[in-house]
Amino acid sequence: MPSSNPPDAPRLSVICITPDRIETLTGLLAALRAQTIAQQLEVIIVGPPRLAASDLGELRQSFQQVACATLEWLFVNAAARAMAVGLAGAEHIVFTEDHCFPEPEWAESLLAALDAGADGVAPLMVSANSNTVVADINFLLEYAPWATAAAEHQQTHLPGHNSAYRRAFLPADPDELPAVLTLESPWLWQQAARGAHLVFEPRARSHHFNFALLGPSLPLRFHGGRIFGASRARNWPLAKRLLAALALPLIIALRWSRTLAAARQLAPKRSAKFHLLLPLVLGFDSLGEAAGYLCGIDTAALRVSALEFHRARFTAGIAVTPPFVLPAASRPATSP
């Protein structure tokens, strides 16, 4: 696909957001510096006003371009991501999280798929902390479709906040873009139905740290479910919203069945504790989804944004560091 960008433009814009300091992104930036095509990357960092005083000198030596933008009120992650899309100098964009660390071939592999004509690309998601049953459940509920290399190449949606896109594929309307980036899946389902080319690229591997504690996981799942329900039903009439909420038992049963199938694919045997906690955690997620159908998003996006960063608070003692740069003896157990 011919490029319309200047020949000296970066090939991929990597969007990073922080609620406070550049140091919050230390692990992610280390993983990005290790990319095989680091010198072809543009790194865009969005954060609060104090970020403007950060020393980016070392980063500027590691990448083709580095940009820093600030938002006066950085409460909702989607607003920061939307701002970064508007600043991107590359034709292709990839979103990141401070607790998800790509392997060195990640950017090169995503870029190859986009250059081959994909509108969006999913990386292979690896659980970086399987130290508790709760961590396994959270990972399965969020990333099971992209957790094994056997996943289908053609996709109908992609892992939220961790996928790559052609910039021209994303909504150009500045009012629509933040809503889409709050949760991409409902919008991607629509685009896939219209013929969008969404693919899975297993050579692009990214290690995701998950909530490992039950207490904090329940509000995360409820508010995340509410975001999903509200995003999915954004343009639905009231009658359709009511029917979707009344289908809550069916939603739980269907997701339970799919999650168990994915769990068996990753590990044939699961503990009794897994089978006891899965319906509880899934139930909170599904109740949130029903609340989203009935009452909209309310403050759910704000609450999830507050929980997303500084993941070490929720990993039950596992250091949130790129696992592939740790000595082998120090690496946490990972799912396949």
C-alpha positions, 0 to 999 in steps of 0.5 A: 500500500503506497504511503502518503507520508513524507519519506522521513516520517516515522513508520509507527506512532506509539501512544503512551499515557500517564496520570502523573509522571514520566516514571510511571512509564519506565517499564513500558519505555524500556520495552519500547527502546528494545524494539527492533525498529525503535529508530522508526518509531514515534513515541507520543506521551500524554499526561497532566501539565507537570509532564511538560517539565520532564526531561525527554533527552534520553528518549529522543536518542532512542526513537525517531521522534518523541512528542509530549502533550498535556491535558489539564484534567487527565481523568479519562484515558480515552480523552488522552488517547484521542488527543495523541491520535490527533498528534500522530505523525505516522500513518499507523498507530498503536496504543499501549498501557503502562502495565503491558510490555511488548517483546522486541519484535512487537512493533515490527510485526504489527507494522508488517501486518498494517503494511500488508493492508490490515485496518487493525491488528491484534497482538498475541496477549500473554499473561505476565502474572499467573500467581493467583486464580484471580489473575487468571480469571481477569486475564481470560475475561479480557484477553482469551480470544488473543491468548494462543497462536491458534486464534483465527487470523481474521478478527471481528474485534481486537484487544482494547487499548493494546492494538494497532490501527491505520490512522485513517481507519479511526474515526476522524470526528473529534467528538466520536473518537473519545467514545470509540477509544473508551472501548473499541470492541462495539465499534470494531464489530460494526466495522468488521460487519462492513468489511474492515480487515482486522487481523491477529498477528501472533508474532507480536507478543505483549505481556499483560499484568492482571489484577491478582486480588479479588477485592479490587477486581470486583469494582474493576469488573463491574465498572468495566462491564458497565463501560462495555454495556453503555458503549455497545448500546450507545445508539440503541432505543430504550426497548432494546436496552431493556431487553439486553438487560433482561437477558442478564442470565443468558449473558452470564451463561454464555460468557461462563461457557466461553471462558471455561472453553478458553481456560481449558485451551490454555490449561486443561486442569483448573483448581476448585477455587477457579471454578468457585471464583469464576462465576463471582467475578463474571457475575460482577462484570455482567451486572455492570454490563446490565447497568450500562444498558439501563443507565449508561456509562455514568462515572464508570470510565473515570473509575476504571481510569483511576484503577488502571495505572500503578498496577503493582498495587494489585498484583499480589507482590509480583513486580510489574516489569517487562518479564523478558528482560528479567533473569530467568530465575526471577520471571513470574509464571506466564500463561502460554 
